């Protein structure tokens, strides 16, 4: 059962309604009127498929840089920061990778000179340095009154290890996706 609407209004939805720009009815527009959605605003730009991996790689470079300045070795409440050793190398490489990945993120053009592989290379180098230093710290055990004591691995070195792994994976995925573009 249909109830009539107020005077001047349709009694059922869709009856006697004028076409809207969102849903024009075919042939309902007067001559000279725009007829397609492209006429109503800018054409949407597709986001490149590699963009999420590139953003994740940038986040991983921040982890590499923070891990580089964090404590790498702790013993009896004292700690040694990464910048007192190999952390300087990983800090500089992390900053270089962040700059290269930032350029790739800002540009929409195809990468040149293999810059898309910078993050992967830095991730591999950071991973090698982290593993090397972890082995060195773990091997420094001494016997003291019948108990083995020695330094422990600090959170900065753990963060460098995990961030380097994440950087290797995400930067490689982004580089492969850029190549296949």
N, C-alpha and C positions, 0 to 999 in steps of 0.2 A: 504494500500500500504506500502510495506516494503522497506526501503532503505538499501543497503548494507553498512556495516561499513567499517572502514579503514582495510587495509590488516592485517590479523592476529587477528582481533577482531571480536567477534560475531555480527551479524547484528540484532539480537533480544536479549533482556535480558534473561539470563539463558542458552543460547545456548553455548555449549562447555566450560562451566566454571568448574574449578576444585572445589571440595568440600572444604569448609572452616571449621576450628575447631568449629565455632559457629553453622553451619548448614551442617553437613556431610550428604552425600547421602548414603543410604544403600548400602553396598557392594562396596563402592568406595574407601575405604582405603586399602592400601597394607597390607600384613600380618605383624604382629608385631607392627602396629601403634595403638596408643590408640583409643578406639572406643566409649567412653562415656564421658559425661560432668564431671563425678566425677574424671576423669583422668587429668583434666585441672586446678585443684585448690582445695582449702579446701572446704569441704562440709559446706554449710551455716548452722549456728546455729539458731534455732528458738528462738525468744524473748519470755520470759514467758508472759502470758496474764496479770499477776498481776503487771508487771513493771510500766505501766503508773500510776496506782493508788498508788503505792509505792512512786513514784517520787512526786506525788501531796501531799501525806502525809508528805514527807520530807519538801516540801515548806511550808505546814501548820505549821510544828514545828518551822520553822524560824519565821513565824508570831507570834506564841505563845511566843517565846523568845523575839522578838522585843517589842511586846505588854507588856511583863512583866517588861521591864525597862522603858517604856514610861510613860507619865503622866496619872494617874488614876483619879485624882481629880483636878479641877481648880476652883478658886474663886478669883475674883478681880485681875486677871492677875497673880496670884500665882498658882503654881501647886505642887502636891505631886506625886512623881514617885511610880510605883508599888513596887520597891525594898524597899520602906519604910514600907511595910506591907506584904501582901500575895504574892506579885510579886516574892519574893525570892523562894517561893515554886514552883510557876509555871515556873520560869526560870530553876530551877534544874530539874523539871520533863520534861520540853521541851527539855533540853539538853540530858537527858536519853533516851527520845523517839527518838530523832534524831540519837543517837548512835545505838540504837536497829534497827531502820529502815535502817540506813546506812549499818549495818552488813547484813541485809536481802537482800539489793540491791546488795551488793558486792558478796554474795554467790549465787551459783546456786543450792545448795543442799536444801532439804526440811528443814524447820525450826524445831528447837528443843525447848523444855521447854516452849512452848507457847509464845515465843518471838514475834510472829506475832500479838499478841493482846496487846502489850505494847502501841502502838499508840492510840488504842481505849480507853484504860484505862486512859491514860494521857489526852486525849481529854475530857472525861467525867469529870475528876477531875478539869481540867481547866475551863470547862463550869460551873460547880457548884460554883467554886470560883468567876468567873466573875459575875454570876447572884447574888450571895450573896453580893458581894461588890457593885454592881450597886444598889441593893435595899437599902443598907445602905447609900450610897451617896445621893440617891434620897429622903430619908426620913429625911434628915438633913435641912429642910426648917425652917426658922425663920421669924417672922414678924418684919419689920423695917420701922417705919413711915408709916404704913398702906400698905406696899408692902411686899410680900413674897420674901425673898432672901435666897440663899443657894449655896452650891457648885454644880458644874456641872460635869458630867462624862467626863473624858479626853479621848483623842484618843487612848491611850495605853490600856485602859480597853475595849473600843470598838473593837480594833484589837484583843485583847485576846479572846473576846467573839466569834467573827467571825472565827478566826483561830482555836479555839477549836471545833467549829461546823464542820468546814472543815476537821479537823484532825479526828474527830469521824467518819465521813462519809467515807473519803478516806481510812483510816486505816482499817475500818471494811470491805470495799469492797476488799481490798488487802488480808486481812486475810482469807476471805471466798474463794477467788480465789486460794489462796495457799492451802487451805484445800481440794478443789476440784481437785487439780492438779494430 
